[in-house]
């Protein structure tokens, strides 16, 4: 055991996209993945918990925010309820086994607050215990969440995770003394602290699908609101490929 000089190594993407319904999380994830795949020449896979809604983008898409005749090739692994975290772990393993290079998990919120997600698992543990103790229930259920997060972090694939979020407001006085609601942040529907696990975390808005980096280890996106495109994916790959090769695990 000994210290050694720190150096940047090539790494895999761990990207989170959070936003309310209609903020463009799925499309943004696919556009980023397409840009990455154009550089890497790899397959894109989607774990789809939204009734295969990602397939709406499988054909040619035209729209205000899209290039003409935009098209992306990807494969889906549909998830139906229930959504326990261990199901996501299995899906990640299937993607790795099948040679997927970029995996989109759309969305991880179901693993937390969806049918059969962690919150329901905690409730079931609590209801089944003689003491009805929530602390004990969380102690039993938390390892399932930990395994899900570990599966993301330890994967050999690039991973993009989408999460639904609720917009939080506060009531404040304006310059004229009138009370008005002011947006103070967006809370992702996932366990608190989930943002610590990602290389970059983008919060998306419904208005214009604009993304703002809430966390950015690359330092490329801080304070720079933007629409996420294929170019974003290419920028991320360029940053991830800087540095030396990872040493093989001993």
C-alpha positions in Angstrom: 0.0 0.0 0.0 1.5 3.3 -1.1 0.5 6.7 -2.4 1.2 7.5 -6.1 0.9 10.6 -8.2 -2.6 11.4 -9.3 -3.3 11.5 -13.1 -6.4 11.8 -15.3 -7.5 8.5 -16.9 -10.0 7.8 -19.6 -13.4 7.2 -18.1 -17.0 6.2 -18.9 -19.8 8.8 -18.9 -22.1 9.0 -15.9 -24.7 11.6 -16.9 -28.0 12.6 -15.3 -30.8 14.5 -16.9 -33.5 15.7 -14.5 -36.6 17.7 -15.3 -40.4 17.9 -15.2 -42.6 16.1 -17.6 -42.3 17.7 -21.0 -38.8 19.0 -20.5 -37.3 16.8 -23.2 -35.3 14.3 -21.1 -35.6 11.3 -23.4 -34.9 13.3 -26.6 -32.0 15.1 -25.0 -30.5 11.8 -23.9 -30.9 10.3 -27.4 -29.3 13.3 -29.0 -26.3 13.1 -26.7 -26.0 9.4 -27.2 -26.2 9.8 -31.0 -23.3 12.2 -30.9 -21.3 9.9 -28.8 -22.1 6.9 -30.9 -21.0 8.8 -34.1 -17.6 9.1 -32.5 -17.4 5.6 -30.9 -19.2 3.5 -33.5 -21.2 1.7 -30.8 -24.8 0.6 -30.2 -27.3 2.6 -28.1 -29.6 0.9 -25.7 -32.6 2.3 -23.8 -34.1 0.8 -20.6 -37.6 2.1 -21.2 -40.0 2.4 -18.2 -42.3 4.8 -19.9 -44.5 2.4 -21.9 -41.9 2.3 -24.7 -42.3 6.0 -25.3 -38.7 6.3 -26.4 -39.7 4.3 -29.6 -41.6 7.5 -30.7 -38.1 8.8 -31.7 -37.2 5.6 -33.6 -38.4 7.1 -36.9 -37.5 10.3 -38.6 -38.3 13.2 -36.3 -39.0 16.8 -37.4 -39.6 19.7 -35.1 -38.7 23.2 -34.1 -35.7 22.1 -32.0 -34.5 19.3 -34.4 -32.4 19.2 -37.5 -34.3 18.2 -40.7 -34.9 14.5 -41.0 -33.2 13.7 -37.7 -32.8 10.0 -37.2 -31.1 7.8 -34.5 -30.8 4.1 -34.3 -31.2 2.5 -30.9 -32.5 -0.7 -29.2 -34.9 -0.8 -26.3 -35.4 -3.1 -23.3 -39.0 -2.4 -22.1 -39.7 -2.5 -18.4 -43.2 -3.0 -17.1 -44.3 -2.7 -13.5 -43.1 -3.5 -10.9 -39.9 -1.5 -10.8 -37.7 -2.7 -8.0 -34.0 -1.5 -8.1 -32.8 -5.1 -8.7 -34.7 -5.1 -12.0 -32.5 -2.2 -13.2 -29.4 -4.1 -12.1 -30.5 -7.0 -14.2 -31.2 -4.7 -17.2 -27.7 -3.1 -16.9 -26.2 -6.6 -16.9 -28.3 -7.6 -20.0 -27.1 -4.5 -21.8 -23.4 -5.3 -21.0 -23.8 -8.9 -22.1 -25.4 -7.9 -25.4 -22.6 -5.4 -26.2 -24.4 -2.1 -25.8 -21.9 0.7 -25.7 -24.2 3.6 -24.5 -27.1 2.8 -22.2 -29.9 5.3 -21.4 -32.0 4.5 -18.3 -35.3 6.2 -18.9 -36.2 6.7 -16.1 -34.6 6.0 -12.8 -37.5 7.7 -10.9 -39.6 4.5 -11.2 -37.0 2.6 -9.2 -37.6 5.1 -6.3 -41.3 6.1 -6.4 -42.8 3.9 -9.1 -44.9 0.8 -8.6 -42.7 -1.7 -6.7 -40.0 0.9 -6.3 -37.9 1.4 -3.2 -40.5 3.5 -1.3 -43.0 0.7 -1.7 -40.4 -1.9 -0.7 -39.8 0.1 2.5 -43.5 0.3 3.2 -43.9 -3.4 2.7 -41.0 -4.2 5.1 -42.5 -1.8 7.7 -45.9 -3.3 7.4 -44.6 -6.8 7.7 -42.6 -6.2 10.8 -44.1 -6.6 14.3 -42.8 -3.2 15.4 -43.9 -1.4 12.1 -40.5 0.4 12.5 -39.6 2.6 9.5 -35.9 2.8 10.5 -35.6 -1.0 10.4 -37.4 -1.1 7.1 -35.0 1.4 5.5 -32.1 -0.6 6.9 -33.3 -3.6 5.0 -34.3 -1.8 1.8 -31.3 0.5 1.3 -28.9 -2.2 0.1 -31.2 -2.6 -3.0 -30.7 1.1 -3.8 -26.9 0.7 -3.2 -26.7 -2.2 -5.6 -28.5 -0.2 -8.3 -26.1 2.8 -7.9 -23.1 0.5 -7.8 -24.3 -1.2 -11.0 -24.3 2.2 -12.8 -20.9 3.3 -11.4 -19.1 0.0 -12.1 -20.5 -0.6 -15.6 -18.2 -0.9 -18.6 -20.8 1.2 -20.6 -21.4 4.9 -20.9 -24.6 5.5 -19.0 -27.2 8.3 -19.2 -29.9 8.4 -16.6 -33.1 10.4 -16.8 -35.1 11.3 -13.7 -38.4 13.2 -13.3 -38.4 16.2 -11.1 -40.8 18.3 -9.2 -40.5 22.1 -9.4 -40.3 23.8 -6.0 -41.5 27.3 -5.4 -41.2 29.9 -2.7 -43.5 32.9 -2.1 -41.5 36.1 -2.1 -42.2 39.9 -2.3 -41.2 41.7 -5.5 -39.9 45.3 -5.7 -43.5 46.6 -5.4 -44.3 44.5 -2.2 -46.5 42.0 -4.0 -46.2 38.4 -3.2 -45.4 36.1 -6.1 -44.2 32.5 -6.6 -40.5 32.2 -7.5 -38.9 28.9 -8.6 -36.2 27.9 -6.1 -35.1 24.6 -7.6 -36.1 21.3 -9.0 -36.1 18.2 -6.8 -35.4 14.9 -8.6 -37.7 12.0 -7.9 -34.9 9.8 -6.6 -33.0 9.4 -3.3 -31.5 12.5 -1.9 -27.8 12.8 -2.8 -28.1 10.9 -6.1 -26.4 13.8 -7.8 -23.1 12.9 -6.1 -22.8 9.8 -8.3 -22.6 11.5 -11.7 -19.9 13.2 -13.8 -22.5 15.8 -15.0 -26.0 16.6 -13.8 -28.3 18.7 -16.0 -31.6 20.1 -14.9 -33.9 20.7 -17.9 -36.7 23.2 -18.3 -40.0 22.7 -20.1 -39.6 26.1 -21.8 -37.3 25.5 -24.7 -35.8 22.3 -23.2 -32.9 24.3 -21.9 -30.4 22.5 -19.7 -28.4 24.0 -16.8 -25.6 22.1 -15.2 -26.3 21.5 -11.5 -23.0 19.6 -11.2 -20.2 19.5 -13.7 -16.9 17.7 -13.1 -15.8 18.5 -16.6 -16.1 22.3 -16.0 -17.3 22.7 -19.6 -20.9 23.5 -18.8 -20.9 25.6 -15.6 -23.1 28.7 -15.9 -23.8 27.9 -19.6 -27.5 27.2 -20.3 -27.9 25.2 -23.5 -30.0 22.9 -25.5 -28.4 19.4 -25.4 -27.5 18.1 -28.9 -25.3 15.7 -30.6 -22.5 18.2 -30.2 -22.8 17.9 -26.4 -22.2 14.2 -26.7 -19.1 14.7 -28.8 -17.8 17.3 -26.3 -18.3 14.8 -23.5 -16.5 12.0 -25.4 -13.5 14.3 -26.1 -13.3 15.1 -22.4 -13.7 11.4 -21.3 -11.0 10.3 -23.6 -8.4 12.7 -22.2 -5.8 11.1 -20.0 -4.1 7.7 -19.9 -5.6 4.3 -20.3 -7.1 2.7 -17.2 -4.8 0.1 -15.6 -6.3 -3.4 -15.6 -7.8 -4.4 -12.3 -5.6 -6.6 -10.2 
